[in-house]
Amino acid sequence: MIKNALEGYQKHRESVGWDKYAERLSLSIRETLADKLKECRENGFYDPQVSYGKIVFGQLVSKLEVNKSHIKLRREAKQ
């Protein structure tokens, strides 16, 4: 079910955005997609696509958290 929804969107993504495409899906499919893809994103998996009949994801392998209080700006003296 999820694979079919993603495949359908891939075929039409150039002509319609996700919102227009999702209107064609039943509410239960949209809710299932939302739940599953949210869980995937929370675990570092994003941009699901169907390739060779399987769902493949991009994967975030490292997240750099920057604490702005530790950033020091270097100012160059004007000459």
C-alpha positions as CSV (number, residue, x, y, z in Angstrom):
1,M,0.0,0.0,0.0
2,I,2.7,2.5,0.9
3,K,4.9,1.5,-2.0
4,N,1.9,1.9,-4.4
5,A,1.2,5.4,-3.0
6,L,4.8,6.5,-3.4
7,E,5.1,5.0,-6.9
8,G,2.0,6.9,-8.0
9,Y,3.3,10.1,-6.6
10,Q,6.7,9.6,-8.3
11,K,4.9,9.3,-11.6
12,H,3.0,12.5,-11.2
13,R,5.3,14.7,-9.0
14,E,6.3,16.9,-11.9
15,S,2.7,17.8,-12.7
16,V,1.1,17.9,-9.3
17,G,2.6,18.5,-5.8
18,W,2.1,16.2,-2.9
19,D,-0.9,18.0,-1.6
20,K,-2.8,17.6,-4.9
21,Y,-1.7,13.9,-5.2
22,A,-2.7,13.1,-1.6
23,E,-6.2,14.3,-2.2
24,R,-6.7,11.2,-4.4
25,L,-5.7,8.9,-1.5
26,S,-8.1,7.6,1.0
27,L,-7.9,9.0,4.5
28,S,-6.7,5.7,6.0
29,I,-3.8,5.5,3.5
30,R,-2.8,9.1,4.2
31,E,-2.9,8.5,8.0
32,T,-0.9,5.3,7.6
33,L,1.7,7.2,5.4
34,A,1.9,10.0,7.9
35,D,2.4,7.7,10.9
36,K,5.0,5.5,9.2
37,L,7.0,8.3,7.5
38,K,7.0,10.4,10.8
39,E,8.5,7.4,12.5
40,C,11.1,7.0,9.7
41,R,12.1,10.7,9.9
42,E,12.5,10.5,13.7
43,N,15.0,7.7,13.1
44,G,17.0,9.5,10.4
45,F,15.3,8.1,7.3
46,Y,14.0,10.7,4.8
47,D,13.0,11.1,1.1
48,P,11.4,7.7,0.5
49,Q,11.4,6.6,-3.1
50,V,10.5,3.4,-4.9
51,S,13.4,1.9,-6.8
52,Y,13.3,-1.5,-8.5
53,G,10.1,-2.3,-6.6
54,K,11.4,-1.5,-3.2
55,I,11.2,1.6,-0.9
56,V,14.5,3.2,-0.4
57,F,15.4,6.1,1.9
58,G,18.0,8.6,2.3
59,Q,19.6,8.3,5.7
60,L,20.9,10.9,8.1
61,V,24.0,9.4,9.8
62,S,25.1,12.3,11.9
63,K,23.5,15.3,13.3
64,L,25.6,18.2,14.4
65,E,24.0,20.3,17.1
66,V,25.5,23.7,17.4
67,N,25.3,25.6,20.6
68,K,25.5,29.3,19.5
69,S,27.0,30.3,22.8
70,H,30.2,28.4,21.8
71,I,30.6,30.0,18.4
72,K,33.2,32.8,18.4
73,L,33.3,35.2,15.6
74,R,36.8,36.1,14.4
75,R,37.0,39.7,13.3
76,E,39.8,40.7,11.1
77,A,41.4,44.1,11.8
78,K,40.9,46.6,9.0
79,Q,44.2,47.8,7.7
